[in-house]
Amino acid sequence: WIAKYKQEDFTFYSARHSWGTIACSKKCKVDSKVVTIGLCHASNSVDDIYINFDWEQLWDAQETVLKVFNWK
């Protein structure tokens, strides 16, 4: 779908939310909580007060999304 847009139309906002969409896709299967944190969206969950987030999950999610693209 990106092919129909010119490069200048692809904003940081578009890139962020494309990352979230790809991460949550059937191919990547990244947990939605990891995506929420990766996008720096607020969470209202009481659990977040008591449970520290394992940031390695986000790094793994980044790696998983990057593997979707053929960078050769």
N, C-alpha and C positions, 0 to 999 in steps of 0.2 A: 504493500500500500504506500510505502514511502516514495516509490518511484514516480508517482504522479505529482509530487511536491518538489518545488525547487529547493535547493539547499538553504537559501535564506528564509524559507518558510518553516524550517525545522528549528524550533526554538529550544531553549533549555527546558522550558515547561514540557514541551512535546517529548523531549528525550527522557526526562524523569518519569513521566507517566507511561511512556512506551516501555521503559525498563520494568516498571511495576506490572504492566500487562504481560510482558514476556515472562517475567519471573513467576507469575501466577498461572501461566499457561500449562496445558496438559504435558507439554514437553519438558518443562523445567520443574514443575511441582514444588515451588518454594512456598513455605507456609505463609499465609496472609499476614500473620503477626510480624514476621521478618520483613516482609514488604512494607508494612506500615511504618516500621522503625527505619527502614532504608529510605523511605520518602520523607522522614522526619514529621510524620503526621502525629497528632496528639492521640493518646488513647485514654479512655475514661475508665479502664478496667481497674478495679481495686487490687487485683493481683499484681499489677505493675508496681505498686507501692512496696510489696513484700518480696518480690522475685526479681533478682538481677538478671538482666538480659545477657545471654551468651553471645558476644559480638562475633565470635567465630562463625556463627550461623549466617550472619550478614555477609561476611567475607566469602563463605561458601556459595551463597546466593549470587554474589557478583560473578564468581568464577563460572557458575552454572549458566548464567545468562550469556556471558561472553562466549561460551562454547557453542551457542546457537549460531553464531556468525562464522562465516568462512573468511578468515583474515589473511589468507594467502595471497 
